[in-house]
């Protein structure tokens, strides 16, 4: 152990050797999704991986995800889904999960009654490592997370399950060096640099990638919940101010006015305590080059009062 | 007002660096101070430690750890590559007190939830505090989460209800809150020797607050809590101090045993109660 830093060596990678990734002109980001992760949506679906049982709820958002799943499989056919998630909270720098086969049971400390989920998926390690390298080259603090003991968080699980419950597409997951709750320092500028680094890594490794920004929009919410969590009689926007600001953001997205959206995002965060403060949306749109194409809003509704939209940017169709 | 027997109280940091094999001077001093406070609290022969750690943060209602014996290993999602990033835990919970505390919380009009799940991830702060304050894990614990969406005065009420519940079930308690002070973190990997409080303004605020605590003016700290939180990015906006005030365990002068940086943040070990 290098005593100067106190760091210990990372877990040894025992994977069979794979050929080094060669540049491939096929590498590109084919689509991006704003993919909110409230655990309520998994809970409401009653998938076999999740232990708690529900009577449903939040159907509008879940139907939106059903459409996204169809498009993902039939239209985009990615090699990999790359997700940026605000509940893998890293205080120092941007971390990328480089564990080849993360598996375990994630009991969510905030919502343990809703999410106790068995996960088992494959990481695209070559791409994950390429993202770390590109981010480091861009001057960001970036780390390879190779410890299989780190629990996978609910924002990563939520977005990935809801987009692809079969988990049959390899994954790269990125931490959030910024979050709405805690040691929040990193700015959106860093997230944009991370997005550009992600794009370069995708191109360099020749992957056909779909991105998932695991963020809700307006983020004020109740501090209690009904006896039946899925009692939809209690579900509505936190207030009209939050709702109206979400609609303004979605109107820009629908109109493809992405340059305006870029400057609007900080204002939206300020007005609504939005979870996009964690940077996932800025990371994704930066990776896609802030495309002036319309985003397809597949659905919007609230979860415990927060605003949530499932949105697709189809870079191929609008190419 | 409850008449629970309170043997003492402490504010301690929850960053795992105090357990490092090769610590910075401040990490080492903070860890030693936590061991000292642990000895003082244990000397009062409490039945149970009433605990709040800001690193178990929640957003809906107040969650009470109800598992009789949380046990496992927590791998910290940020510090996993360091020797102090892998944390074993195995400690007893006072289920009877927890149930009464949750009942009192509901009775007071707040939402309470008993949390009892295998594989529930115990937070780094709780484990770090336990390792240093009670190394043999002999004391039972009664713990509530830190609801970041509830106002601070709600945490103060939850703290008060801990004392009500302890009185009702006849427990002698020690109160421990696990929280940092200023939360400005150095945003790069550093060697221990490079550590320092990130911002001089944060440092001034931290020292001002510690001086007030030493003078026995926790109420004065709470009056300035929002300004302090804003100016120094305080860990969980100072909710831990509000909780502590509610318990009634920090009414007198405090002894600040140690203050220093942990990766840029402000950390202090503060004790209320009789010294040996």
Interface residues (C-beta under 8 A of the other chain):
Chain A: X1 X3 X4 X5 X6 X7 X8 X10 X88 X89 X90 X91 X92 X93 X95 X105 X107 X109 X110 X111 X112 X113 X116 X141 X143 X145 X147 X149 X150 X151 X153 X175 X177 X181 X182 X183 X184 X185 X186 X221 X222 X223 X224 X225 X304
Chain B: X20 X21 X22 X23 X56 X57 X58 X59 X60 X61 X63 X73 X75 X76 X77 X78 X80 X81 X82 X83 X84 X85 X86 X110 X111 X113 X115 X117 X118 X119 X120 X121 X123 X145 X147 X148 X149 X150 X154 X183 X184 X185 X186 X187 X188 X189 X190 X191 X192 X233 X236 X263 X265
